[in-house]
Amino acid sequence: MKIVDIRESTRPIKSNIRNAYIDFSKMTLSLVAVVTDVVRDGKPVVGYGFNSNGRYGQGGLIRERFAPRILEADPAALRDDVRDNLDAHKIWAAMMTNEKPGGHGERSVAVGTIDMAVWDAVAKIERKPLYQLLAERYGNGQAKRDVFVYAAGGYYWPGQGLDGLRREMQSYLDRGYSVVKKKIGGASLAEDCQRIEAVLKLLGPGQRLAVDANGRFDLPTAIEYAKALSQYDLFWYEEAGDPLDYALQAELARHYDKPMATGENLFSMQDARNLIRYGGMRPDRDWLQFDCALSYGLVEYLRTLDMLKEHGWSASRCIPHGGHQMSLAIAAGLGLGGNESYPDLFQPYGGFPDGVQVKDSIVTLPELPGIGFEGKADLYAEMKALAV
C-alpha cells in the first residue's frame, strides 16, 4: 500500500470582486490529486484536495518540497498497519521533514492542500465518509450530518450599488440561508452603514447579518466601527485588524460587547494559541475561523482543537473559513459550530454535492466516501481530469 504519484495544477478562480484589502482579479488555487495503489471498486483510490481562496496556488512549494518528500519516503513508514491504511499523521510528518518551526506563511497552505487529499484517500480506502471516520477516531463516534452554514458574499464590485447588494443578499435568503455576510472597510464608515442597513431591511425573523473587515483597520478605526456597529444586532464583527495583532483584538473587546470572529489568517496551532492567550476572545460569544486548508491541514487542526479544549473552548465555537467540503466533514465529524459557504463565488470549488439543499442555514451531508467531491459533478470533472 503506497502513494504512487502526487499531481498539482494551478487553477484560476478570478473574479472582479474585492474586499477591504485585496481584489480577486488574479486569484488562483492549487488542485492536488494523491494517487495510491489501493484498488476499490476496480479503480485505484485517488484523494483530492485544494486550498481555500485568498492565498493563491502553491504549485512551487508542492512540487519542489512537499510532494517529493512523500514520494521518496519508505512506503512502510507511511502506513497505518493497525487499520491497513495510509497514516495521515505519518505522511504529514514526512512532508515537514527539515522544516524549521515558525514562519507559517505559504508553506502551511501547501501542506494543507496535500493533507486534504490524503484524508480523502484515507476515508475512501475505508469506504466511509470522512465525517464518519473522524467521528469514530477523534469524536464521540456519532457524526452530526446536519451542519450550520452561512452565505458569504457582499463583496464590493464595480457598478454594484445598493440595489446590486440587495439582489445578491436576497438571493441567498431565497436559497435557504438565514445568516448572510457582507464586507466592510472597503468604503467609508457612512457608506458601509448604508450598506448594512440596506441588508438588514431584507431580513425576517430569525435571519441575521455578519460583517467582515478582512483585517483592514488600525485600532482607532476598529473602535470607530465598533461604536457604529453596536447599534445593530449583528451575527458577528469579523477580523477588524491584522490577524497577528492580538493586542488590537483584545482592546477591541473592551469597546464591543457583541460577538466577534477572527482566525482565518492564523495558520498554525501556535498562532491560534496566541490568539486565545492574548487576543481577548470570549468563549461565551466569539467565533474562531481557523481553516484547515490554509493551516497545515487536518493533522494540525486536530492539535488546534486539543489546544482549545485545554483553554476552556468548545469546538462548537469554530466556524471555519473557506466554504469547502473538507471543513464541512470536520464540522459534522468533530462537532464544530458550522462552516462558511460561497453560494456563487470561487466555483466549482465551493458549495455542496449536487442535490444538497440549504434549509434554515442547515445542510445535511450525503453518505459519500471520502470528502464527497465525487458528488459535485462540475468539481469532480476537474479533479478526475487531473488524475488521468
C-alpha positions as a Markdown table, in Angstrom:
| # | Residue | x | y | z |
|---|---|---|---|---|
| 1 | Met | 0.0 | 0.0 | 0.0 |
| 2 | Lys | 1.6 | 3.3 | -1.1 |
| 3 | Ile | 1.2 | 6.6 | -2.7 |
| 4 | Val | 2.4 | 6.3 | -6.3 |
| 5 | Asp | 2.0 | 9.9 | -7.5 |
| 6 | Ile | 1.1 | 13.4 | -6.4 |
| 7 | Arg | -0.1 | 15.8 | -9.1 |
| 8 | Glu | -0.7 | 19.5 | -8.8 |
| 9 | Ser | -2.4 | 22.0 | -11.1 |
| 10 | Thr | -2.8 | 25.8 | -10.6 |
| 11 | Arg | -6.3 | 26.8 | -11.4 |
| 12 | Pro | -7.9 | 30.3 | -11.8 |
| 13 | Ile | -10.7 | 31.4 | -9.5 |
| 14 | Lys | -10.5 | 35.0 | -10.6 |
| 15 | Ser | -13.4 | 37.4 | -10.1 |
| 16 | Asn | -14.0 | 41.2 | -10.4 |
| 17 | Ile | -14.9 | 41.4 | -6.7 |
| 18 | Arg | -12.8 | 43.0 | -3.9 |
| 19 | Asn | -12.9 | 43.1 | -0.1 |
| 20 | Ala | -11.3 | 45.8 | 2.1 |
| 21 | Tyr | -7.8 | 44.6 | 1.4 |
| 22 | Ile | -7.5 | 42.7 | -1.9 |
| 23 | Asp | -9.2 | 42.2 | -5.2 |
| 24 | Phe | -9.6 | 38.7 | -6.8 |
| 25 | Ser | -8.8 | 39.5 | -10.4 |
| 26 | Lys | -5.8 | 37.2 | -10.4 |
| 27 | Met | -6.7 | 34.7 | -7.7 |
| 28 | Thr | -5.6 | 31.1 | -8.1 |
| 29 | Leu | -5.6 | 27.9 | -6.2 |
| 30 | Ser | -3.8 | 24.6 | -6.3 |
| 31 | Leu | -5.7 | 21.4 | -7.1 |
| 32 | Val | -4.0 | 18.2 | -6.0 |
| 33 | Ala | -4.5 | 14.5 | -6.7 |
| 34 | Val | -2.9 | 11.9 | -4.5 |
| 35 | Val | -2.8 | 8.6 | -6.4 |
| 36 | Thr | -2.5 | 5.4 | -4.5 |
| 37 | Asp | -2.0 | 1.7 | -5.5 |
| 38 | Val | -5.1 | 0.7 | -3.4 |
| 39 | Val | -7.9 | -0.6 | -5.6 |
| 40 | Arg | -11.6 | 0.0 | -4.6 |
| 41 | Asp | -14.4 | -0.9 | -7.0 |
| 42 | Gly | -11.9 | -1.8 | -9.7 |
| 43 | Lys | -10.1 | 1.5 | -9.7 |
| 44 | Pro | -7.1 | 3.0 | -7.8 |
| 45 | Val | -8.1 | 5.2 | -4.9 |
| 46 | Val | -7.3 | 8.8 | -5.6 |
| 47 | Gly | -7.6 | 11.5 | -3.0 |
| 48 | Tyr | -8.2 | 15.1 | -3.9 |
| 49 | Gly | -7.6 | 18.5 | -2.3 |
| 50 | Phe | -7.3 | 22.2 | -2.9 |
| 51 | Asn | -6.5 | 25.3 | -1.0 |
| 52 | Ser | -9.0 | 27.9 | 0.1 |
| 53 | Asn | -9.4 | 31.2 | -1.7 |
| 54 | Gly | -7.3 | 34.2 | -0.8 |
| 55 | Arg | -3.8 | 32.7 | -0.7 |
| 56 | Tyr | -3.1 | 31.8 | -4.3 |
| 57 | Gly | -1.9 | 28.5 | -5.7 |
| 58 | Gln | 1.1 | 26.7 | -4.1 |
| 59 | Gly | 2.4 | 24.8 | -7.0 |
| 60 | Gly | 6.1 | 25.6 | -6.5 |
| 61 | Leu | 6.2 | 24.5 | -2.9 |
| 62 | Ile | 4.1 | 21.4 | -3.5 |
| 63 | Arg | 6.2 | 20.2 | -6.5 |
| 64 | Glu | 9.6 | 21.2 | -5.2 |
| 65 | Arg | 9.4 | 20.3 | -1.4 |
| 66 | Phe | 6.4 | 18.6 | -0.1 |
| 67 | Ala | 5.3 | 16.1 | -2.7 |
| 68 | Pro | 8.9 | 14.7 | -3.2 |
| 69 | Arg | 9.3 | 14.1 | 0.5 |
| 70 | Ile | 6.2 | 11.8 | 0.5 |
| 71 | Leu | 7.2 | 10.0 | -2.7 |
| 72 | Glu | 10.8 | 9.5 | -1.6 |
| 73 | Ala | 9.8 | 8.1 | 1.8 |
| 74 | Asp | 9.7 | 4.4 | 2.6 |
| 75 | Pro | 6.1 | 3.4 | 1.9 |
| 76 | Ala | 6.1 | 1.2 | 5.0 |
| 77 | Ala | 6.9 | 4.3 | 7.1 |
| 78 | Leu | 3.7 | 5.9 | 5.9 |
| 79 | Arg | 1.3 | 3.1 | 6.6 |
| 80 | Asp | -1.2 | 2.6 | 9.4 |
| 81 | Asp | -0.7 | -1.1 | 10.0 |
| 82 | Val | -3.4 | -1.4 | 12.6 |
| 83 | Arg | -6.1 | -0.2 | 10.2 |
| 84 | Asp | -4.4 | -1.4 | 7.0 |
| 85 | Asn | -4.5 | 2.1 | 5.6 |
| 86 | Leu | -2.3 | 5.1 | 4.9 |
| 87 | Asp | -1.4 | 7.1 | 8.0 |
| 88 | Ala | -2.2 | 10.8 | 7.5 |
| 89 | His | -0.1 | 11.8 | 10.6 |
| 90 | Lys | 3.0 | 9.9 | 9.3 |
| 91 | Ile | 2.6 | 11.4 | 5.9 |
| 92 | Trp | 2.3 | 14.9 | 7.4 |
| 93 | Ala | 5.5 | 14.3 | 9.4 |
| 94 | Ala | 7.3 | 13.2 | 6.2 |
| 95 | Met | 6.2 | 16.5 | 4.5 |
| 96 | Met | 7.5 | 18.5 | 7.4 |
| 97 | Thr | 11.0 | 16.9 | 7.5 |
| 98 | Asn | 13.7 | 19.5 | 7.6 |
| 99 | Glu | 11.2 | 22.4 | 8.2 |
| 100 | Lys | 12.0 | 24.8 | 10.9 |
| 101 | Pro | 9.3 | 25.8 | 13.4 |
| 102 | Gly | 7.6 | 29.2 | 12.8 |
| 103 | Gly | 7.3 | 31.1 | 9.6 |
| 104 | His | 3.9 | 29.6 | 8.8 |
| 105 | Gly | 3.1 | 31.8 | 5.7 |
| 106 | Glu | 2.7 | 30.0 | 2.4 |
| 107 | Arg | 4.1 | 26.5 | 3.3 |
| 108 | Ser | 1.1 | 25.9 | 5.6 |
| 109 | Val | -1.2 | 26.3 | 2.6 |
| 110 | Ala | 0.9 | 23.8 | 0.5 |
| 111 | Val | 0.9 | 21.2 | 3.3 |
| 112 | Gly | -2.8 | 21.8 | 4.0 |
| 113 | Thr | -3.7 | 21.2 | 0.3 |
| 114 | Ile | -1.9 | 17.8 | 0.2 |
| 115 | Asp | -3.2 | 16.9 | 3.6 |
| 116 | Met | -6.8 | 17.3 | 2.4 |
| 117 | Ala | -6.1 | 14.9 | -0.5 |
| 118 | Val | -4.5 | 12.4 | 1.9 |
| 119 | Trp | -7.5 | 12.4 | 4.2 |
| 120 | Asp | -9.8 | 12.0 | 1.2 |
| 121 | Ala | -7.9 | 8.9 | 0.2 |
| 122 | Val | -7.8 | 7.5 | 3.7 |
| 123 | Ala | -11.5 | 7.7 | 4.1 |
| 124 | Lys | -12.1 | 6.2 | 0.6 |
| 125 | Ile | -9.8 | 3.3 | 1.5 |
| 126 | Glu | -12.0 | 2.6 | 4.5 |
| 127 | Arg | -15.2 | 3.1 | 2.3 |
| 128 | Lys | -16.5 | 5.7 | 4.7 |
| 129 | Pro | -17.5 | 9.4 | 4.6 |
| 130 | Leu | -14.7 | 11.4 | 6.1 |
| 131 | Tyr | -17.0 | 12.8 | 8.7 |
| 132 | Gln | -17.9 | 9.3 | 10.0 |
| 133 | Leu | -14.2 | 8.3 | 10.1 |
| 134 | Leu | -13.4 | 11.4 | 12.1 |
| 135 | Ala | -16.3 | 10.8 | 14.5 |
| 136 | Glu | -15.0 | 7.3 | 15.1 |
| 137 | Arg | -11.4 | 8.1 | 15.5 |
| 138 | Tyr | -11.4 | 11.5 | 17.3 |
| 139 | Gly | -15.0 | 12.3 | 18.2 |
| 140 | Asn | -17.8 | 10.5 | 20.1 |
| 141 | Gly | -18.4 | 8.0 | 17.4 |
| 142 | Gln | -21.6 | 9.7 | 16.1 |
| 143 | Ala | -21.3 | 12.2 | 13.3 |
| 144 | Lys | -23.8 | 15.0 | 13.2 |
| 145 | Arg | -24.7 | 15.2 | 9.5 |
| 146 | Asp | -26.8 | 18.4 | 9.8 |
| 147 | Val | -24.3 | 21.3 | 9.7 |
| 148 | Phe | -24.9 | 25.1 | 10.0 |
| 149 | Val | -23.8 | 27.1 | 7.1 |
| 150 | Tyr | -23.9 | 30.8 | 6.3 |
| 151 | Ala | -23.7 | 32.6 | 3.0 |
| 152 | Ala | -20.6 | 34.7 | 2.5 |
| 153 | Gly | -20.7 | 37.5 | -0.1 |
| 154 | Gly | -21.4 | 41.2 | -0.1 |
| 155 | Tyr | -18.1 | 42.0 | -1.7 |
| 156 | Tyr | -17.5 | 45.3 | -3.4 |
| 157 | Trp | -17.7 | 45.2 | -7.2 |
| 158 | Pro | -18.0 | 47.8 | -10.0 |
| 159 | Gly | -21.5 | 49.2 | -10.5 |
| 160 | Gln | -22.9 | 47.2 | -7.7 |
| 161 | Gly | -24.7 | 49.9 | -5.8 |
| 162 | Leu | -27.2 | 49.2 | -3.0 |
| 163 | Asp | -29.6 | 47.6 | -5.5 |
| 164 | Gly | -27.0 | 45.0 | -6.5 |
| 165 | Leu | -26.1 | 44.3 | -2.9 |
| 166 | Arg | -29.8 | 43.8 | -2.1 |
| 167 | Arg | -30.4 | 41.4 | -5.0 |
| 168 | Glu | -27.3 | 39.3 | -4.0 |
| 169 | Met | -28.4 | 39.0 | -0.4 |
| 170 | Gln | -32.0 | 38.3 | -1.2 |
| 171 | Ser | -30.9 | 35.5 | -3.5 |
| 172 | Tyr | -29.1 | 33.9 | -0.5 |
| 173 | Leu | -32.1 | 34.2 | 1.7 |
| 174 | Asp | -34.3 | 32.8 | -1.1 |
| 175 | Arg | -31.9 | 29.7 | -1.2 |
| 176 | Gly | -32.5 | 28.9 | 2.4 |
| 177 | Tyr | -29.7 | 30.8 | 4.3 |
| 178 | Ser | -30.8 | 32.5 | 7.4 |
| 179 | Val | -27.3 | 34.0 | 8.1 |
| 180 | Val | -25.6 | 36.1 | 5.4 |
| 181 | Lys | -22.3 | 38.0 | 5.5 |
| 182 | Lys | -21.1 | 41.2 | 3.7 |
| 183 | Lys | -17.8 | 43.1 | 3.6 |
| 184 | Ile | -17.0 | 46.3 | 5.3 |
| 185 | Gly | -13.9 | 48.5 | 5.3 |
| 186 | Gly | -13.7 | 49.0 | 1.6 |
| 187 | Ala | -15.8 | 52.2 | 1.7 |
| 188 | Ser | -16.3 | 55.0 | 4.2 |
| 189 | Leu | -18.0 | 54.2 | 7.5 |
| 190 | Ala | -21.1 | 56.1 | 6.5 |
| 191 | Glu | -21.4 | 54.2 | 3.2 |
| 192 | Asp | -20.8 | 50.9 | 5.0 |
| 193 | Cys | -23.6 | 51.7 | 7.4 |
| 194 | Gln | -25.8 | 52.4 | 4.5 |
| 195 | Arg | -25.0 | 49.0 | 3.0 |
| 196 | Ile | -25.6 | 47.3 | 6.4 |
| 197 | Glu | -28.9 | 48.9 | 6.8 |
| 198 | Ala | -30.0 | 48.0 | 3.3 |
| 199 | Val | -29.3 | 44.3 | 4.1 |
| 200 | Leu | -30.9 | 44.5 | 7.5 |
| 201 | Lys | -34.2 | 45.7 | 5.9 |
| 202 | Leu | -34.3 | 42.5 | 3.9 |
| 203 | Leu | -34.1 | 40.2 | 6.9 |
| 204 | Gly | -37.1 | 38.5 | 8.5 |
| 205 | Pro | -37.5 | 36.8 | 11.9 |
| 206 | Gly | -34.5 | 34.6 | 12.8 |
| 207 | Gln | -32.3 | 36.0 | 10.0 |
| 208 | Arg | -29.0 | 37.6 | 10.8 |
| 209 | Leu | -26.2 | 39.6 | 9.1 |
| 210 | Ala | -22.4 | 39.2 | 9.8 |
| 211 | Val | -19.8 | 41.8 | 8.7 |
| 212 | Asp | -16.2 | 41.2 | 7.8 |
| 213 | Ala | -13.4 | 43.9 | 7.6 |
| 214 | Asn | -10.7 | 41.5 | 6.4 |
| 215 | Gly | -8.1 | 42.9 | 8.7 |
| 216 | Arg | -8.2 | 46.4 | 7.3 |
| 217 | Phe | -8.5 | 48.6 | 10.4 |
| 218 | Asp | -6.0 | 50.1 | 12.8 |
| 219 | Leu | -7.1 | 50.3 | 16.4 |
| 220 | Pro | -8.8 | 53.7 | 16.2 |
| 221 | Thr | -10.7 | 52.8 | 13.1 |
| 222 | Ala | -11.7 | 49.4 | 14.5 |
| 223 | Ile | -13.1 | 51.1 | 17.6 |
| 224 | Glu | -14.9 | 53.7 | 15.5 |
| 225 | Tyr | -16.6 | 50.9 | 13.6 |
| 226 | Ala | -17.3 | 49.0 | 16.8 |
| 227 | Lys | -19.2 | 52.0 | 18.1 |
| 228 | Ala | -21.2 | 52.4 | 14.9 |
| 229 | Leu | -21.9 | 48.6 | 14.6 |
| 230 | Ser | -23.1 | 48.4 | 18.2 |
| 231 | Gln | -26.5 | 49.9 | 17.1 |
| 232 | Tyr | -27.1 | 46.8 | 15.0 |
| 233 | Asp | -27.9 | 43.2 | 16.1 |
| 234 | Leu | -25.1 | 41.6 | 14.0 |
| 235 | Phe | -24.2 | 37.9 | 14.0 |
| 236 | Trp | -20.6 | 38.9 | 14.3 |
| 237 | Tyr | -18.0 | 41.6 | 13.6 |
| 238 | Glu | -15.1 | 39.8 | 11.9 |
| 239 | Glu | -11.4 | 40.3 | 11.6 |
| 240 | Ala | -11.2 | 44.0 | 12.4 |
| 241 | Gly | -7.4 | 44.3 | 12.4 |
| 242 | Asp | -4.3 | 42.5 | 11.4 |
| 243 | Pro | -4.7 | 38.8 | 12.3 |
| 244 | Leu | -1.5 | 38.8 | 14.3 |
| 245 | Asp | -2.3 | 42.0 | 16.3 |
| 246 | Tyr | -3.6 | 40.3 | 19.4 |
| 247 | Ala | -3.4 | 43.5 | 21.4 |
| 248 | Leu | -5.7 | 45.2 | 19.0 |
| 249 | Gln | -8.2 | 42.4 | 19.2 |
| 250 | Ala | -8.1 | 42.4 | 23.0 |
| 251 | Glu | -8.6 | 46.1 | 23.2 |
| 252 | Leu | -11.4 | 46.0 | 20.7 |
| 253 | Ala | -13.3 | 43.6 | 23.0 |
| 254 | Arg | -13.4 | 46.4 | 25.6 |
| 255 | His | -15.4 | 48.5 | 23.1 |
| 256 | Tyr | -17.6 | 45.9 | 21.5 |
| 257 | Asp | -19.6 | 43.5 | 23.8 |
| 258 | Lys | -21.3 | 41.7 | 21.0 |
| 259 | Pro | -19.9 | 38.6 | 19.1 |
| 260 | Met | -16.7 | 38.9 | 17.2 |
| 261 | Ala | -14.9 | 36.5 | 14.9 |
| 262 | Thr | -11.4 | 36.0 | 13.7 |
| 263 | Gly | -8.7 | 33.4 | 12.9 |
| 264 | Glu | -9.0 | 32.6 | 9.2 |
| 265 | Asn | -5.5 | 34.0 | 8.7 |
| 266 | Leu | -3.8 | 32.2 | 11.5 |
| 267 | Phe | -2.0 | 29.2 | 10.1 |
| 268 | Ser | -0.7 | 27.1 | 13.0 |
| 269 | Met | -1.8 | 25.8 | 16.4 |
| 270 | Gln | 0.8 | 28.1 | 18.0 |
| 271 | Asp | -0.7 | 31.2 | 16.4 |
| 272 | Ala | -4.2 | 30.1 | 17.3 |
| 273 | Arg | -3.0 | 29.5 | 20.9 |
| 274 | Asn | -1.6 | 33.1 | 21.0 |
| 275 | Leu | -4.9 | 34.4 | 19.9 |
| 276 | Ile | -6.6 | 32.5 | 22.7 |
| 277 | Arg | -4.0 | 33.6 | 25.3 |
| 278 | Tyr | -3.6 | 37.2 | 24.3 |
| 279 | Gly | -6.4 | 38.2 | 21.9 |
| 280 | Gly | -9.2 | 38.8 | 24.4 |
| 281 | Met | -11.5 | 36.4 | 22.7 |
| 282 | Arg | -14.5 | 35.4 | 24.7 |
| 283 | Pro | -15.6 | 31.7 | 24.7 |
| 284 | Asp | -19.2 | 32.5 | 25.5 |
| 285 | Arg | -19.9 | 34.6 | 22.4 |
| 286 | Asp | -17.0 | 34.9 | 20.0 |
| 287 | Trp | -16.2 | 32.7 | 17.0 |
| 288 | Leu | -13.0 | 31.1 | 15.7 |
| 289 | Gln | -12.5 | 30.7 | 11.9 |
| 290 | Phe | -9.3 | 28.6 | 11.5 |
| 291 | Asp | -9.3 | 27.0 | 8.1 |
| 292 | Cys | -7.5 | 23.6 | 7.9 |
| 293 | Ala | -6.8 | 24.0 | 4.1 |
| 294 | Leu | -4.7 | 27.1 | 4.9 |
| 295 | Ser | -3.1 | 25.9 | 8.1 |
| 296 | Tyr | -1.2 | 22.6 | 7.6 |
| 297 | Gly | -4.4 | 20.6 | 7.2 |
| 298 | Leu | -6.4 | 18.4 | 9.5 |
| 299 | Val | -3.4 | 16.9 | 11.3 |
| 300 | Glu | -2.6 | 20.4 | 12.6 |
| 301 | Tyr | -6.3 | 21.3 | 13.1 |
| 302 | Leu | -6.7 | 18.4 | 15.5 |
| 303 | Arg | -3.9 | 19.9 | 17.6 |
| 304 | Thr | -5.7 | 23.2 | 17.5 |
| 305 | Leu | -8.9 | 21.6 | 18.7 |
| 306 | Asp | -7.0 | 19.9 | 21.6 |
| 307 | Met | -5.4 | 23.3 | 22.5 |
| 308 | Leu | -8.9 | 25.0 | 22.5 |
| 309 | Lys | -10.2 | 22.3 | 24.8 |
| 310 | Glu | -7.3 | 22.8 | 27.2 |
| 311 | His | -8.2 | 26.5 | 27.3 |
| 312 | Gly | -11.9 | 26.0 | 28.0 |
| 313 | Trp | -13.2 | 26.5 | 24.5 |
| 314 | Ser | -15.7 | 24.3 | 22.8 |
| 315 | Ala | -15.2 | 23.1 | 19.2 |
| 316 | Ser | -18.7 | 24.4 | 18.6 |
| 317 | Arg | -17.3 | 27.9 | 18.7 |
| 318 | Cys | -15.4 | 27.1 | 15.5 |
| 319 | Ile | -16.9 | 28.0 | 12.1 |
| 320 | Pro | -14.1 | 27.7 | 9.6 |
| 321 | His | -13.3 | 30.0 | 6.7 |
| 322 | Gly | -13.2 | 28.7 | 3.2 |
| 323 | Gly | -16.5 | 27.3 | 2.2 |
| 324 | His | -15.2 | 23.9 | 1.2 |
| 325 | Gln | -16.4 | 20.3 | 1.8 |
| 326 | Met | -13.3 | 19.4 | 3.9 |
| 327 | Ser | -14.4 | 21.7 | 6.7 |
| 328 | Leu | -18.0 | 20.5 | 6.3 |
| 329 | Ala | -16.7 | 17.0 | 7.0 |
| 330 | Ile | -14.8 | 18.2 | 10.0 |
| 331 | Ala | -17.8 | 20.1 | 11.3 |
| 332 | Ala | -20.0 | 17.0 | 11.1 |
| 333 | Gly | -17.5 | 14.6 | 12.5 |
| 334 | Leu | -16.0 | 16.6 | 15.3 |
| 335 | Gly | -18.8 | 18.9 | 16.4 |
| 336 | Leu | -17.8 | 22.3 | 15.0 |
| 337 | Gly | -20.3 | 25.1 | 15.0 |
| 338 | Gly | -20.7 | 25.1 | 11.2 |
| 339 | Asn | -19.0 | 26.3 | 8.1 |
| 340 | Glu | -18.7 | 29.2 | 5.7 |
| 341 | Ser | -20.4 | 28.9 | 2.3 |
| 342 | Tyr | -19.9 | 30.7 | -1.0 |
| 343 | Pro | -23.1 | 30.1 | -2.9 |
| 344 | Asp | -21.9 | 31.8 | -6.1 |
| 345 | Leu | -18.2 | 32.6 | -5.8 |
| 346 | Phe | -15.0 | 30.6 | -6.4 |
| 347 | Gln | -16.8 | 27.8 | -8.3 |
| 348 | Pro | -16.6 | 24.9 | -8.8 |
| 349 | Tyr | -14.5 | 24.6 | -5.6 |
| 350 | Gly | -17.1 | 25.9 | -3.1 |
| 351 | Gly | -20.5 | 24.6 | -2.3 |
| 352 | Phe | -22.0 | 21.2 | -1.7 |
| 353 | Pro | -22.6 | 17.9 | -3.5 |
| 354 | Asp | -25.3 | 18.1 | -6.1 |
| 355 | Gly | -28.8 | 17.9 | -4.7 |
| 356 | Val | -27.9 | 19.2 | -1.2 |
| 357 | Gln | -30.3 | 21.9 | -0.2 |
| 358 | Val | -30.0 | 24.6 | 2.4 |
| 359 | Lys | -32.9 | 25.0 | 4.8 |
| 360 | Asp | -32.8 | 27.5 | 7.7 |
| 361 | Ser | -29.0 | 27.6 | 7.1 |
| 362 | Ile | -28.6 | 23.9 | 7.7 |
| 363 | Val | -27.3 | 21.3 | 5.2 |
| 364 | Thr | -27.5 | 17.5 | 5.6 |
| 365 | Leu | -24.3 | 15.9 | 4.3 |
| 366 | Pro | -24.8 | 12.9 | 2.0 |
| 367 | Glu | -23.2 | 9.5 | 2.7 |
| 368 | Leu | -20.4 | 9.6 | 0.1 |
| 369 | Pro | -17.0 | 8.0 | 0.6 |
| 370 | Gly | -14.2 | 10.4 | 1.4 |
| 371 | Ile | -14.8 | 14.1 | 1.5 |
| 372 | Gly | -17.6 | 13.7 | -1.1 |
| 373 | Phe | -16.1 | 15.6 | -4.0 |
| 374 | Glu | -17.4 | 13.0 | -6.4 |
| 375 | Gly | -20.9 | 14.1 | -5.6 |
| 376 | Lys | -20.4 | 17.6 | -7.2 |
| 377 | Ala | -20.2 | 17.0 | -10.9 |
| 378 | Asp | -18.6 | 20.2 | -12.0 |
| 379 | Leu | -15.8 | 19.9 | -9.4 |
| 380 | Tyr | -15.2 | 16.2 | -9.9 |
| 381 | Ala | -14.8 | 16.8 | -13.7 |
| 382 | Glu | -11.8 | 19.0 | -13.0 |
| 383 | Met | -10.4 | 16.6 | -10.3 |
| 384 | Lys | -10.8 | 13.5 | -12.5 |
| 385 | Ala | -9.0 | 15.1 | -15.4 |
| 386 | Leu | -6.0 | 15.8 | -13.1 |
| 387 | Ala | -5.8 | 12.1 | -12.1 |
| 388 | Val | -5.9 | 10.6 | -15.6 |
